[in-house]
Every structure is written in structure tokens, then in C-alpha cells.
Amino acid sequence: MSGPMHAAPVVVPVLLALLGVAFIGIAVVYFTNTAHQLPAFFPGHDTSAGANHHHHMRHGLAALVLGAILLIGAWMAAIRRPPS
């Protein structure tokens, strides 16, 4: 049976949930660390002298919102599965 209401494979909600949790973790890193303390591969990492007290709140908020959207998507994909 195919169509717009067909059930998503088990992998889809699990993958969405893992990505959602990862993005929420990234948001926590942005909220708790200054630009100087961020890992070098994070956008917003800054090694200049004035970066010691600067937090990237917008980056953290964007990661938090994206994580929440991914978790909602995982939940939506999971509830559309027919009972086994």
C-alpha cells in the first residue's frame, strides 16, 4: 500500500529522534560556553581576546528549535505506524 498516509519505516523516527537529541545537545553547548570555549568545528568559535565573555545565543536558539522540530517529526512519524 503506497500513498501519503503509508507508515514510515522504523529507521525514520529513530533517526529523527537521534538528530533531535544531538541538536538539543549542541544548543546546550552554545548556551553554556563562550565563543572562546566552543569546539573549533562549531560555527561561532572565536579565539580572539575579546571573545572570552561572548555567548552565541542565536546559534543556541536555532539549534534548540531545530532539535525540537526533529523530535516532533520523530513523534509524528512514530504515531503513524500501524500497530503490529
C-alpha positions, -999 to 999 in steps of 0.1 A, spaced: 0 0 0 15 33 -10 2 68 -6 6 99 16 -5 80 47 17 50 45 37 41 76 73 53 78 100 26 84 112 22 119 145 38 110 129 72 102 116 80 137 147 67 154 170 88 131 149 119 136 149 114 174 187 109 175 192 140 154 168 160 176 187 150 208 220 158 191 208 193 182 195 199 217 229 189 230 245 213 206 222 240 219 233 233 255 270 237 244 262 271 228 243 282 259 269 271 284 302 280 267 316 313 255 328 317 219 364 311 230 354 278 247 334 264 218 349 234 199 369 246 169 344 230 144 314 248 158 303 279 139 310 310 160 342 296 176 364 326 182 400 327 195 404 365 197 410 382 230 375 399 232 356 366 227 360 354 263 326 366 275 305 363 243 278 336 241 262 327 208 226 328 220 211 329 184 231 298 174 219 280 205 183 290 200 184 279 164 198 245 174 172 242 202 143 250 178 157 226 151 161 199 178 125 204 189 112 202 153 131 170 147 117 154 179 82 164 169 89 149 135 101 117 151 69 116 172 47 122 142 65 95 122 62 71 151 24 75 157 16 70 120 29 34 123 1 8 123 0 -15 153 19 -47 148 
